[in-house]
Amino acid sequence: MPLIVRFVVPIGDRYNGGVTDPFAPPPETGSTTVTSARRRWTKESAGGLFASTAAFVVVQVLVFEPVSRLLPEYAHRVTALAGILGATLAHPLATRWLKRLPSSAPPK
């Protein structure tokens, strides 16, 4: 029966930049606030994701029919690339617009 040995290769720690065991739990700071190292799910990021997904679908619907007539061999490839381009352009526009909206947090 072969002997299985688990080698722990240290990697860069995402919390303090040092080297640590990758299987170790994150350090407890005692704080309940979200640290700056973690990204938060905000209205801007949710809206950007929704806008990019919607743009991807809408562009695909609009582009597929004309492209399938002009370039029938490349219709799916061109449609997918056009959808990715539309999503890439929609995400920063939506997040920039949503950052200008007033906060939905209750007043303190």
N, C-alpha and C positions, 0 to 999 in steps of 0.2 A: 504494500500500500504506500503510495507516494506521500511524502511529508509536504504539507502546504504551509508555506511561510508567508505571512503578510508583511510586505515591506512598506514602511511609511516614508513616503517621499515628501520632504517639506516643500511647501509652496508659499508664495507671498501671501501674507495675511491681508484681507481686504479691510480690516478694521484699523490696524495701526501700522501697516506697511512692513511689519517684521516677518520672520519666517516661523511657521507654526505647523502643527499637525492638521492635515486637511479634514480629519474626522472629529476634531475637537469642537465642542459647541461654542457659539459666539460668547464673548465675554459679557458678563452682567455688569452694567454700569449703575444700576439702581435708578435710572431715570426712565420715566414713562414717555418722554417725548421722542420723536423720531430724529435720529441723528442725521447729519448732513450727508453722510456716506450713502444712505439708502434713499432711493427715489420714492416719492409719494405719488399715489394715484389721485390726481387733482382733476378739477373740471376741465382744465386745459388739455391734459393728456387724454382724458376720456373723450372729449370733443374732437381732438385731433385724430384719435383712432377711428371714431365714428365717421368723420369727414373723409379720411383716407379710404376707408372701406367703401363708403358710398360712392366716392369718385371712381374707385376701381371698377365697381359694378356698372355705373352709369356709362363710363367711357367704353367699357367692353360692349355694352348693348348698342351704343351709337356707332362704334367703329366696325363691328364684325360684318355687318351686311355689305357695306361698300367695299371693304377689303376682300371679302370672300368673292366678290365679282372681279375685282381688279387683279388680285394675287391669290388665286385659289389654293396654291400649294403652300403659301406662307400665311394664310388667314389666321390661324390660331396663334402662331408665333408673334405676328404683328399686333394682334389684338391684345395679347398678354403684355407685350412691351408697352403698348399705349396705355393700358390700364395701370401698369406700374408707374409710368411717368405721371399720369393723372393723380395717383395716390401720393406720389412723392411731392408734387406741387401743392396738393390740397392740405396736407398735414401742417406745414409751417404757416400757411395762410389762416387755417382754422385756429391754431393755437395763438397766433398773434391777435386775432379778432377776439377770442375768448378772454385773453388777458385784460382787454380793455373793458370788459363787462364789470359791473359792481360785484363785490363779494357777496356770496349767499350765506356767509357765516352770521350767526346772531350777534347783535351788538353787545359789547361788554359793559 
